[in-house]
């Protein structure tokens, strides 16, 4: 059963560092904004202001303890799933099955709270898939059946199953002799993945010439990807000794993995938006778009980071 736990001093200092970083970013945006056009200045200011809200909310939730953090991540999963299902075209017959999809959110996070890895690992890939399929069969509509099964289950995997790995970091048992704080692991993956977005964007703007997937995301370049990835490996090497049990080799490897998976998650959602003819999945976060626009890089990175940590350091 879930036990109460509060963050370590390392987490507290990291949160303070995040706030100081936001101050520096805000000053930089003001200075850069004077040399750019109005549209770019407004976008940069909106993005920075939204980050203030995100970091403030995340800080409060983490400081409130483990239970509050798990509930918060569950809420984010629900909102991301709702945004996804709202954006995707759903058949009228599918609406009767949507309740099953939404019920998967609290059930999945109950398994997190009880640290029941067995059910956590198979509930959505196996049981939710079976129940959704059964529900769609009972709806009796065969036209578009395969597409509906794929849309609903992929959405659950992306927004609930994959993101719930962030929450399970807080209850992940470690091997004897391994010292690790779940909050620190959570902060590490959040910082690395979000910093990767920024690093690849900045390097791409400065030196980007060779596009990777121009039909999916024209702004993504090999220069941005490679220089951004190198930056993230360096950042991982700096942060890992304070927030993780990783040695330098594992820190470098996971930095490279998160840089690559963050990129793939980003362009995968870009492909979804282009398929739907959307610029953003939502508009709840000024300067960023919707929940999924901010979480896209984490959807693939979270389970990879979790299983890397569990394989090498978990009990």
BALUM-911438 format. One line per field, with one value per residue: x, z, y of N, C-alpha, C in turn; residue number from 1; residue in one letter. Coordinates in steps of 0.02 Angstrom, whole numbers, plus 32768, in hexadecimal, padded with zeros to 4 digits. Last residue first. Layout:
BEGIN
n_u <- (X ...) $
n_w <- (Z ...) $
n_v <- (Y ...) $
ca_u <- (X ...) $
ca_w <- (Z ...) $
ca_v <- (Y ...) $
c_u <- (X ...) $
c_w <- (Z ...) $
c_v <- (Y ...) $
k <- (NUM ...) $
r <- (a ...) $
***
This chain:
BEGIN
n_u <- (82D7 8337 83A5 8397 830B 82DC 8317 82DC 8256 8251 827B 8212 819E 81C4 81D2 8155 811F 8172 8157 80D1 80A6 8080 801D 7FC6 7F89 7FA2 800A 806B 8037 7FCD 7F7A 7F04 7EE9 7F18 7F6A 7F8A 7F65 7F1C 7EFC 7F10 7F90 7FD1 7FC4 800F 808D 80A4 80B1 812C 8183 8189 81B8 8237 8274 8274 82C8 8344 8354 8350 83C7 8428 8413 8432 84BD 84ED 84C9 8513 8593 8592 8509 846F 8413 83EB 840A 8493 84C9 8476 8499 8506 84DC 8470 84B5 84F3 8482 8453 84B2 84A0 841F 8438 8489 8428 83B4 83E7 841A 83AA 8311 826B 820D 81B2 8175 814A 8194 8219 8272 82EF 834E 83D8 83EC 8403 8441 83DF 836F 83A8 83CB 8346 8308 8359 8347 82BD 82B1 830B 82C9 8269 82BC 82FE 8293 8254 82BA 82D1 8258 8254 82C5 829B 822E 826F 8318 8388 840B 8426 842D 83BA 8359 82BA 8213 81BA 8169 8189 817E 80F9 80E8 811F 80CC 805E 8079 8056 7FCA 7F94 7FB9 7FDA 7F7A 7F05 7F1C 7F1C 7E95 7E4F 7E87 7E71 7DE5 7DC8 7DFE 7DAD 7D2C 7CF7 7C64 7C22 7BD3 7BB5 7BDA 7C1F 7C9B 7CBE 7CCD 7D39 7D9D 7DA0 7DC8 7E48 7E8C 7E8A 7EDD 7F5B 7F8D 7F51 7F8B 8012 8055 8000 8006 8091 80A4 8057 8056 7FE2 7FE8 7FE1 7F5F 7F22 7F3E 7EE7 7E6B 7E61 7E66 7E01 7D92 7DA3 7D80 7CFC 7CC2 7CC5 7C63 7C06 7C47 7C4A 7BDD 7C0A 7CBE 7D27 7DBA 7E19 7E09 7DD5 7E38 7E9D 7E61 7E54 7EDB 7F03 7EB4 7EE7 7F6C 7F59 7F26 7F99 7FEB 7FA4 7FAF 803A 8045 7FFE 804D 80CB 80C4 80C8 8132 80F4 8096 80E6 812E 80C9 809E 8115 8129 80B5 80C2 8138 8113 80C2 8124 8168 8104 80ED 8169 8170 8100 8126 8198 8161 8111 816D 8218 82A8 82ED 82A8 82B0 8328 8305 8298 82D8 8333 82DA 82A3 8313 832F 82BA 82C9 8338 8301 82A8 8304 8345 82DC 82D6 8351 8341 82DE 8325 8384 8336 82A7 81F1 8194 8114 80A6 8088 8012 802A) $
n_w <- (7E7E 7E05 7DB7 7D33 7D20 7D4D 7CF2 7C7B 7C99 7CA2 7C23 7BD6 7C08 7BE5 7B59 7B1F 7B5D 7B62 7AEE 7B09 7B65 7B22 7AD2 7B30 7B5F 7ADA 7ACE 7AF3 7AFD 7B81 7B8B 7B4B 7ACB 7A6E 7A0F 7985 78FE 78A1 7849 786C 783E 788B 7908 78F5 78DD 795A 79A4 796C 7990 7A1D 7A24 79E9 7A49 7AB8 7A8B 7A84 7B08 7B4D 7B20 7B4E 7BD8 7BE9 7BCF 7C34 7CA5 7C93 7CA5 7D27 7D82 7DD3 7E33 7E2B 7E4D 7E4C 7DDD 7D70 7D45 7CEC 7C90 7C5A 7C16 7BB3 7B71 7B44 7AE5 7A89 7A5D 7A1D 79B7 7978 7960 791C 78AB 7873 78A5 789F 785D 781D 783F 77CB 775D 778D 77F5 77F4 7796 77AF 77FB 7893 78E8 7937 7939 796F 79ED 7A1E 7A14 7A62 7ADF 7AF8 7AFE 7B67 7BD4 7BDF 7C00 7C76 7CCE 7CD9 7D0A 7D88 7DCC 7DE1 7E31 7EA0 7ECA 7EF0 7F12 7F38 7F51 7F5E 7FBC 7F6D 7EEC 7F06 7ECC 7E9F 7EB9 7E60 7DE3 7DC8 7D88 7D0C 7CDC 7CAE 7C29 7BEF 7C13 7BE9 7B68 7B1B 7B38 7B15 7A8B 7A60 7A7A 7A23 79A3 7993 7997 7927 78BC 78C0 78A2 7833 783F 78A4 7939 79B4 7A37 7A4D 7A1B 7A7A 7AEB 7AC1 7ABA 7B40 7B7D 7B42 7B6B 7BF4 7BFC 7BB2 7BC4 7C46 7C9C 7CA4 7D04 7D73 7D99 7DC4 7E20 7E8C 7EE0 7EFD 7EA2 7E28 7E30 7E26 7DA4 7D5E 7D8E 7D5E 7CCC 7CA3 7C97 7C14 7BCE 7BF6 7BBE 7B35 7B03 7AD0 7A65 79F6 79A9 796E 7964 7970 7941 79C3 7A27 7A92 7AAD 7ADA 7B4A 7B98 7BAB 7BF3 7C66 7C98 7CB0 7D12 7D78 7D90 7DC2 7E3A 7E7D 7E92 7EE4 7F56 7F82 7FA0 7FBD 7FAD 7F5A 7EE2 7ED9 7ED5 7E5D 7DFD 7E05 7DDE 7D5E 7D1D 7D2D 7CE5 7C66 7C41 7C2E 7BC0 7B5C 7B56 7B2B 7AAC 7A6D 7A6D 7A1B 79A2 7986 797D 795E 79C8 7A27 7A9B 7ABE 7AFE 7B7B 7BA3 7BA5 7C0E 7C7A 7C76 7C91 7D15 7D51 7D35 7D82 7E01 7DFC 7DF4 7E6E 7EC1 7E98 7EC6 7F4F 7F60 7F38 7F9D 8010 7FD2 7FE9 8049 8054 808F 802C 7FE4 8000) $
n_v <- (7F4F 7FB1 7FCC 7FA0 7F9C 8018 8070 8042 8056 80E5 810E 80D7 8118 81A3 81B4 81B8 8229 8296 82DD 830A 8366 83D7 83A5 8370 83E7 8464 84F0 854C 85CA 8599 850C 84EC 84C8 8432 83FF 846F 8468 83E1 837A 82F8 82E5 8342 8305 8290 82C7 82FF 828B 8264 82C8 82AD 822A 823D 8292 823D 81D9 8221 824C 81D4 8197 81F1 81E2 815D 8163 81B8 816C 80F9 8133 816A 811B 8145 8162 8216 8298 82B1 826F 82A6 8327 8317 82B9 8301 8365 8316 82E8 8363 8386 831F 833F 83BA 838D 8336 8387 83F6 83B3 837B 83CF 83FE 844A 83F6 8366 831E 833A 8339 82F6 833E 83B6 8411 8484 84D9 8530 8573 8522 84AE 84D9 84F1 8471 8421 8462 8452 83C7 83AD 83DF 837B 830E 833A 8356 82D8 8286 82C9 82C2 8235 8224 826E 8224 81AD 81A0 811F 80B6 800F 7FAC 7F44 7F96 7FEA 7FFB 8088 80EF 8152 811A 811C 8196 8179 8118 8159 8175 80F7 80EC 816D 8197 8122 80C2 8107 811A 8097 8078 80CF 80B4 8028 8021 8072 8029 7FB8 7FF1 802F 7FD7 7F91 7FA0 7F67 7F71 7EFB 7F23 7F82 7F2E 7EDE 7F40 7F68 7EF0 7EDC 7F50 7F40 7ECA 7EF0 7F74 7F93 7F2B 7F0A 7F58 7F56 7ED2 7ED2 7F39 7F8B 7FF9 8034 809E 8056 8026 80A1 80C2 806C 809C 8121 80FC 80AA 80F8 8127 80B1 809E 810F 80F5 80A8 80FA 8132 80E2 8104 8179 817E 820A 8259 82A6 8307 82C1 8267 82C2 82FA 8287 8268 82D9 82CB 8251 8274 82D6 8284 8236 8299 82B3 823A 823B 82AD 8289 821E 825E 8314 839A 83B1 8390 83FA 846D 8455 8454 84DA 851C 84E9 851C 85A6 85BB 8590 85FA 865C 8624 8629 86B3 86E1 86A4 86E0 8768 8761 8737 87A7 8813 87DE 8802 8846 883E 87B8 87A9 87E1 8791 8714 8726 8732 86B2 8663 8689 8658 85D1 85B2 85C2 8556 84ED 84F8 84D0 844B 8420 842A 83C6 8356 834F 8336 82D5 82DB 8262 81EB 816E 80DD 8073 7FC4) $
ca_u <- (82D9 82FA 83A9 83DA 8335 82C7 8325 8325 826F 823C 82A2 8257 81A7 81B5 820D 8181 80F5 8172 8199 80E0 80B9 80B5 8053 7FEF 7FAF 7F7C 7FD4 807E 807A 7FE2 7FBA 7F01 7F02 7EEC 7F36 7F96 7FA5 7F1E 7EF9 7ED0 7F5B 7FCD 7FA5 7FC8 806D 80A0 8076 80F2 816F 8176 8177 8205 826C 8251 8281 8327 8358 831A 8386 8420 840D 83EC 8491 84F6 84AF 84CA 8581 8599 854E 8494 844A 83E2 83C3 846A 84E4 846F 8462 850A 8518 8464 848A 851B 84B0 842C 84A6 84E0 842B 840C 84A5 8469 83B0 83C5 8447 83DE 834C 829A 823E 81E5 8188 812A 814C 81FB 8230 82EA 8310 83C3 83E8 83DC 846B 8421 8368 838B 8400 8378 82EB 8353 8389 82DA 8288 8319 8305 8253 8291 8324 82C3 822F 829F 8306 8272 8220 82C1 82D6 8223 8240 82DB 8367 83E9 841A 8469 83E0 8382 82FF 8242 81E6 815F 8184 81C1 8113 80CF 813B 810F 805A 8085 809A 7FFB 7F8A 7FAB 8002 7FC0 7F10 7F14 7F59 7ECA 7E42 7E85 7EB4 7E0D 7DB2 7E18 7DF6 7D3A 7D28 7C87 7C5E 7BE3 7B95 7BBB 7BD9 7C76 7CB3 7C9B 7CF7 7D8A 7D8F 7D87 7E13 7E85 7E65 7E98 7F36 7F9D 7F3C 7F45 7FE9 8076 8012 7FC9 8075 80C2 804A 8097 7FF0 7FE6 801D 7F96 7F1A 7F62 7F2F 7E80 7E68 7E94 7E44 7D99 7DAF 7DC2 7D2E 7CC4 7CF5 7C9D 7BF0 7C3C 7C82 7BDA 7BD5 7C7D 7D0D 7D74 7E11 7E26 7DAF 7DF8 7EA8 7E75 7E18 7EAF 7F22 7EAB 7EA0 7F5C 7F77 7EFD 7F5B 7FFE 7FAE 7F6D 801B 8067 7FE8 8008 80C5 80D0 808E 813B 812B 8080 80B5 8151 80F1 8070 80F5 815A 80C3 8088 8134 8143 80A3 80F1 818A 8123 80B7 8150 81A2 8103 80EA 819E 8191 80F3 813A 81D7 827E 830C 82B3 8272 8322 833C 8291 82A1 834B 8306 8278 82F1 8360 82CB 8290 833C 8336 828E 82D4 836B 82F6 829C 8343 8373 82D1 82EB 839A 8354 82E7 8230 81A1 815A 80B5 809F 8037 8000) $
ca_w <- (7EA2 7E29 7DFE 7D4F 7D0B 7D6F 7D39 7C80 7C92 7CD9 7C5E 7BCA 7C12 7C29 7B84 7B0F 7B53 7B9B 7AF6 7AD2 7B7F 7B54 7AB2 7B09 7B8C 7B0A 7AB0 7AEC 7AE2 7B53 7BA2 7B92 7AD6 7A98 7A29 79C9 7911 78DB 7831 787F 7826 7842 78FC 7906 78A8 7920 79AE 7967 7949 7A03 7A40 79C8 7A04 7ABB 7A96 7A49 7AD2 7B57 7B15 7B06 7BB9 7BF1 7BA6 7BEE 7C9C 7C8F 7C66 7CED 7D77 7D97 7E47 7E18 7E4C 7E80 7E20 7D88 7D74 7D24 7CB7 7C7F 7C4F 7BE3 7B8F 7B76 7B1E 7AAC 7A80 7A58 79E8 798F 7982 795B 78D6 788D 787B 78BD 7886 77F5 7868 780C 7754 7778 77DD 7800 77B7 7791 77B1 786D 78B6 792B 7923 792C 79BF 7A1B 79F4 7A1B 7AC0 7AF2 7AD0 7B24 7BBD 7BCD 7BC5 7C3B 7CBB 7CC2 7CC8 7D57 7DB7 7DBB 7DF0 7E7A 7EB4 7EB9 7F26 7F05 7F70 7F2E 7FB1 7FA9 7F06 7EEE 7EFE 7E84 7EE3 7EA7 7DFC 7DE7 7DCC 7D34 7CF1 7CF2 7C5B 7BEC 7C23 7C2B 7B9C 7B18 7B40 7B5A 7AB7 7A5A 7AA0 7A6B 79BE 7994 79C8 796A 78CB 78CC 78E1 785A 7816 7886 78FD 7978 7A19 7A63 79F9 7A36 7AEA 7ACF 7A7E 7B0B 7B8D 7B3A 7B24 7BD7 7C11 7BAB 7B87 7C08 7C9D 7C72 7CC4 7D53 7D7A 7D97 7DDE 7E6F 7EC7 7F22 7EE9 7E39 7E2F 7E64 7DD9 7D53 7D9C 7DA6 7CED 7CA5 7CD4 7C4B 7BC5 7C06 7C06 7B50 7B1D 7B07 7AA0 7A24 79CD 79A0 794B 7991 792D 7993 79E6 7A77 7A95 7AA1 7B12 7B84 7B89 7BB3 7C3B 7C86 7C81 7CD2 7D5C 7D79 7D82 7E09 7E6A 7E6A 7EA3 7F2F 7F6F 7F6D 7FCC 7FD1 7FA2 7EFB 7EDA 7F0A 7E9D 7E09 7E16 7E1F 7D92 7D1F 7D4A 7D2B 7C8C 7C4D 7C62 7C00 7B6F 7B6A 7B6C 7ADF 7A77 7A91 7A60 79C5 798C 79B1 794A 799D 79E5 7A80 7AA2 7ABA 7B53 7B9E 7B77 7BCA 7C69 7C6D 7C50 7CE0 7D55 7D18 7D3A 7DEC 7E03 7DBE 7E31 7EC7 7E8D 7E7E 7F2E 7F72 7F11 7F57 8007 7FF4 7FC3 8032 8049 8087 8069 7FDE 8000) $
ca_v <- (7F10 7F9D 7FDF 7FA4 7F64 7FDA 8075 8046 8011 80BA 8120 80C4 80D0 818D 81B5 8180 81EE 8269 82BF 82DC 8324 83DD 83CA 8342 83BC 843C 84CA 8505 85C4 85CE 8524 84F8 850C 845A 83D3 8458 8487 840D 83BF 8316 82B8 834D 8346 828C 82A0 832B 82B4 8237 82C4 82EF 823B 8213 82A8 827D 81C9 8201 827D 8204 8177 81E6 8224 8171 813A 81CA 81B1 80F5 8110 8196 812C 8134 8136 81CF 8283 82D0 8262 8262 831E 8347 82AB 82C3 8377 833C 82B7 833E 83B2 8325 8300 83B8 83BB 831D 8346 83FF 83DB 834F 83C6 83CF 846D 8418 839F 8316 8335 8378 82DF 82F5 83A1 83D2 8489 84A8 850F 8591 8567 84AD 84C6 8527 84AC 8411 845D 8495 83EE 8394 8402 83BF 830B 8325 838A 8313 8278 82BE 8303 8257 8202 8283 8268 81AD 81C3 8146 80EF 8044 7FD3 7F52 7F60 7FE6 7FE0 8054 80B3 8164 8129 80DF 818E 81B0 8103 813E 81AA 8110 80B8 8150 81C9 815F 80B2 80F0 8154 80BE 8057 80CF 80F8 8045 7FFB 8086 806C 7FB1 7FCE 8054 8008 7F74 7FC7 7F4D 7FAC 7EFF 7EEE 7F98 7F63 7EBF 7F1A 7F98 7F0D 7EAA 7F41 7F78 7ECA 7EB2 7F4F 7FB5 7F3E 7EE8 7F4B 7F96 7EEB 7EA0 7F3E 7F49 7FE0 7FF7 80AC 807C 7FF5 807B 80E5 8069 8057 8114 812B 808D 80D1 8154 80CF 806B 8109 8125 8084 80CF 815B 80DE 80C4 817D 8169 81CF 824B 8270 831A 82F9 824D 8295 8325 82AC 8239 82CB 8306 8258 823F 82E9 82B9 8216 827A 82E8 8252 8206 82AB 82C3 8213 822A 82CE 837F 83C1 8367 83B4 8464 845D 8418 84A3 852B 84DB 84D4 8583 85D0 8568 85B9 8665 862D 85E9 8685 86F7 8695 8698 8753 8778 870C 8765 8812 87FC 87D8 8841 8881 87D3 8791 87FD 87D9 8720 871A 876B 86EC 865D 8696 869F 85F6 85AC 85F0 859A 84F8 8505 8515 8477 841F 8455 840C 836B 8357 8378 82DC 82DD 82A6 81F9 81B5 80FD 80B1 8000) $
c_u <- (82B7 8301 836C 83DB 8379 82F5 8315 8338 82BB 825B 8291 8283 81EE 81BD 8200 81BD 811E 814C 819C 8123 80D3 80D0 808E 8027 7FDF 7FA9 7FAC 8049 8090 802B 7FD4 7F41 7F02 7F08 7F05 7F5D 7FB9 7F63 7EF9 7EC7 7F16 7F97 7F9F 7FA5 8022 807D 806D 80B1 8134 815C 815C 81BF 8235 8243 8257 82DC 8336 831A 834D 83DC 8402 83E1 8449 84C6 84B5 84AB 8536 8585 8554 84DE 8478 841B 83B8 8424 84BA 848D 8460 84D6 851F 84A0 847B 84F3 84DB 8456 8483 84D9 846C 8416 847A 8488 83F3 83C2 8427 840D 837E 82D4 8274 821B 81C1 8136 8126 81AF 8208 82AA 830D 8387 83CA 83D8 8444 8445 83AC 8383 83E6 83AF 8320 8335 8385 831C 82A7 82F0 8318 828F 827B 82F9 82E6 825E 8278 82E9 82A7 8238 828E 82D7 825E 8233 82AD 8326 83CB 83F1 8461 8420 83A5 8324 8288 8217 818C 817D 81C0 815C 80ED 8127 8132 809D 8082 80A8 8042 7FC2 7FA5 7FF8 7FEA 7F5A 7F1F 7F56 7F0C 7E7C 7E7D 7EB7 7E53 7DDA 7E05 7E13 7D85 7D3C 7CB6 7C85 7C25 7BA3 7B9C 7BB5 7C2C 7C8E 7C8B 7CC0 7D45 7D79 7D71 7DCF 7E4C 7E5A 7E6F 7EEC 7F72 7F4F 7F2F 7FA1 8047 802C 7FD4 8037 80A3 8064 8090 8033 7FF7 801F 7FD8 7F50 7F57 7F56 7ECC 7E80 7E99 7E74 7DDF 7DB7 7DD2 7D75 7CF7 7CFA 7CCF 7C2C 7C26 7C75 7C12 7BD1 7C49 7CC8 7D5D 7DC8 7E1A 7DC8 7DCC 7E66 7E7E 7E28 7E71 7EF7 7ECA 7E95 7F14 7F68 7F17 7F2C 7FC1 7FBF 7F72 7FD6 8049 8007 7FEF 807D 80BF 8095 8102 8135 80B6 80A1 8122 8114 8096 80C7 813D 80F3 8096 80FB 8143 80D1 80CF 8158 8143 80D3 8118 818A 8135 80EB 8162 8197 8121 811E 81A4 823D 82E3 82CF 8279 82E5 8337 82C6 8295 8316 831F 82A0 82C5 8340 82FB 829D 8304 833F 82C3 82B8 833C 831D 82B1 8309 8367 8301 82DA 8361 836C 8302 826D 81E6 8162 8101 80AE 8049 802C) $
c_w <- (7E7A 7E4B 7E26 7D9B 7D2F 7D5E 7D5D 7CCA 7C92 7CD4 7C98 7C06 7C06 7C32 7BC9 7B3E 7B41 7B8E 7B2F 7ADB 7B49 7B6A 7AE2 7AE4 7B65 7B36 7AE5 7AC7 7AD7 7B3E 7B71 7BAE 7B1F 7AA0 7A55 79DE 7956 78E4 7869 7865 7833 7824 78B2 78F6 78B5 78E6 7976 7972 793F 79BB 7A25 79E2 79E1 7A75 7A9B 7A51 7A93 7B21 7B1A 7AF6 7B6F 7BD5 7BAB 7BC1 7C53 7C86 7C5E 7CAC 7D37 7D9C 7E0D 7E35 7E3F 7E85 7E59 7DCD 7D94 7D59 7CF4 7CAB 7C7A 7C21 7BC3 7B97 7B56 7AEA 7AA7 7A80 7A27 79C3 79A0 7983 791B 78BB 789C 788D 78A4 781E 7847 7838 7796 776F 77C6 77E2 77BD 77B7 7792 7822 7888 78EF 7910 790F 7977 79E9 79EA 79F4 7A75 7ACC 7AC2 7AEF 7B77 7BB5 7BAF 7BFC 7C7A 7CA8 7CAD 7D11 7D81 7DA1 7DC3 7E35 7E8B 7E9E 7EE9 7F21 7F39 7F50 7F7F 7F98 7F46 7F0D 7EDF 7EB9 7ECC 7ED5 7E47 7DFE 7DEE 7D7D 7D18 7D0A 7CA2 7C21 7C24 7C3C 7BE2 7B56 7B46 7B67 7B00 7A87 7A9B 7A92 7A09 79B4 79CD 79A0 7912 78DF 78F1 789A 7841 785C 78E0 7938 79D5 7A47 7A0C 7A0D 7AA4 7ACD 7A87 7ACC 7B59 7B47 7B18 7B8D 7BF4 7BBC 7B7C 7BC9 7C5B 7C6E 7C8F 7D0C 7D57 7D73 7DAC 7E28 7EAC 7F0E 7F14 7E84 7E3E 7E68 7E1E 7D8C 7D94 7DB6 7D38 7CCB 7CDB 7C8E 7C00 7C00 7C1C 7B9C 7B3F 7B28 7ADC 7A66 7A00 79C9 7982 7974 794A 7980 79B0 7A31 7A79 7A83 7AD3 7B48 7B6F 7B8A 7BF6 7C56 7C69 7C9D 7D18 7D59 7D65 7DC4 7E34 7E51 7E76 7EE9 7F42 7F54 7F94 7FDF 7FCC 7F46 7EF8 7F11 7ED8 7E4C 7E25 7E34 7DD7 7D58 7D50 7D4E 7CD6 7C75 7C73 7C39 7BB4 7B81 7B84 7B25 7AAD 7A9F 7A89 7A0E 79B3 79BC 7982 798B 79B4 7A39 7A83 7A98 7B0A 7B72 7B6D 7B96 7C21 7C5A 7C42 7C9B 7D1D 7D1A 7D17 7DA0 7DED 7DC0 7DF6 7E87 7E91 7E6E 7EE3 7F50 7F20 7F2B 7FBF 7FEA 7FEE 8012 8030 807F 805C 8022 8000) $
c_v <- (7ED9 7F59 7FC7 7FAF 7F65 7FA0 8034 8046 800E 8075 80F2 80D3 80B8 8142 8198 817B 81B0 8228 828C 82B9 82F5 8399 83D3 8366 838F 8412 84A5 84DD 857C 85C7 8559 8517 851F 84A0 83F8 842A 846F 842B 83F1 835D 82D6 8321 8355 82CD 8299 8308 82E7 825F 8295 82E9 827D 8221 8280 8298 8209 81F4 8260 823A 81A9 81C7 821E 81B7 8151 81A4 81C7 813A 810D 8174 8155 8147 8125 81A5 8239 82B1 827E 8255 82D9 8337 82D9 82B1 833A 834F 82DA 8308 838C 8351 8302 8379 83BD 834B 8331 83BF 83E5 8374 8396 83C3 843F 843A 83C4 8353 8330 8375 831C 82DA 8355 83B6 844A 84B5 84E0 8573 8585 84F2 84C3 8516 84E3 844C 844F 8492 8432 83B9 83EC 83E9 8351 8328 8378 8349 82B4 82B4 82FB 829B 8224 8264 8281 81F2 81C6 8162 811A 807B 800C 7F78 7F75 7FAB 7FD9 803B 807A 8128 8137 80E8 8152 81A8 813A 8123 8190 8145 80D5 811F 81AC 818B 80F2 80E2 8141 80FB 807C 80B0 80F7 808A 8019 8062 8080 7FF5 7FCB 8032 8032 7FA5 7FAE 7F73 7F9B 7F3C 7EF1 7F64 7F7B 7EF4 7EFB 7F75 7F40 7EC9 7F10 7F6C 7F03 7EBB 7F11 7F8F 7F5E 7F01 7F2E 7F8A 7F2E 7EB9 7F0D 7F49 7F99 7FD8 806F 8087 8018 8046 80C8 8089 8051 80CD 811E 80BB 80B2 812F 80FE 8087 80D5 8121 80B4 80AC 8132 8103 80BF 813D 816F 81BE 8209 8267 82E6 830C 8284 827E 82FC 82D9 825C 829B 82FB 8293 8244 82B4 82CF 8249 8255 82CA 8287 821C 8276 82C2 824C 8222 829E 8335 83A7 8373 8387 841B 8450 841B 8463 84F2 84E8 84C3 8538 85AA 857B 858C 8623 8635 85EE 8642 86C8 86A7 8685 8708 8761 871F 8735 87CC 87F0 87FC 8816 887F 8817 87AF 87E9 87F8 876B 8728 8764 872A 869A 8694 86B2 8641 85D2 85EE 85CE 853E 8511 8527 84C1 844C 8458 843C 83B4 836F 8384 8323 82E8 82A9 8240 81BF 8146 80CE 803E) $
k <- (315 314 313 312 311 310 309 308 307 306 305 304 303 302 301 300 299 298 297 296 295 294 293 292 291 290 289 288 287 286 285 284 283 282 281 280 279 278 277 276 275 274 273 272 271 270 269 268 267 266 265 264 263 262 261 260 259 258 257 256 255 254 253 252 251 250 249 248 247 246 245 244 243 242 241 240 239 238 237 236 235 234 233 232 231 230 229 228 227 226 225 224 223 222 221 220 219 218 217 216 215 214 213 212 211 210 209 208 207 206 205 204 203 202 201 200 199 198 197 196 195 194 193 192 191 190 189 188 187 186 185 184 183 182 181 180 179 178 177 176 175 174 173 172 171 170 169 168 167 166 165 164 163 162 161 160 159 158 157 156 155 154 153 152 151 150 149 148 147 146 145 144 143 142 141 140 139 138 137 136 135 134 133 132 131 130 129 128 127 126 125 124 123 122 121 120 119 118 117 116 115 114 113 112 111 110 109 108 107 106 105 104 103 102 101 100 99 98 97 96 95 94 93 92 91 90 89 88 87 86 85 84 83 82 81 80 79 78 77 76 75 74 73 72 71 70 69 68 67 66 65 64 63 62 61 60 59 58 57 56 55 54 53 52 51 50 49 48 47 46 45 44 43 42 41 40 39 38 37 36 35 34 33 32 31 30 29 28 27 26 25 24 23 22 21 20 19 18 17 16 15 14 13 12 11 10 9 8 7 6 5 4 3 2 1) $
r <- (x x x x x x x x x x x x x x x x x x x x x x x x x x x x x x x x x x x x x x x x x x x x x x x x x x x x x x x x x x x x x x x x x x x x x x x x x x x x x x x x x x x x x x x x x x x x x x x x x x x x x x x x x x x x x x x x x x x x x x x x x x x x x x x x x x x x x x x x x x x x x x x x x x x x x x x x x x x x x x x x x x x x x x x x x x x x x x x x x x x x x x x x x x x x x x x x x x x x x x x x x x x x x x x x x x x x x x x x x x x x x x x x x x x x x x x x x x x x x x x x x x x x x x x x x x x x x x x x x x x x x x x x x x x x x x x x x x x x x x x x x x x x x x x x x x x x x x x x x x x x x x x x x x x x x x x x x x x) $
***
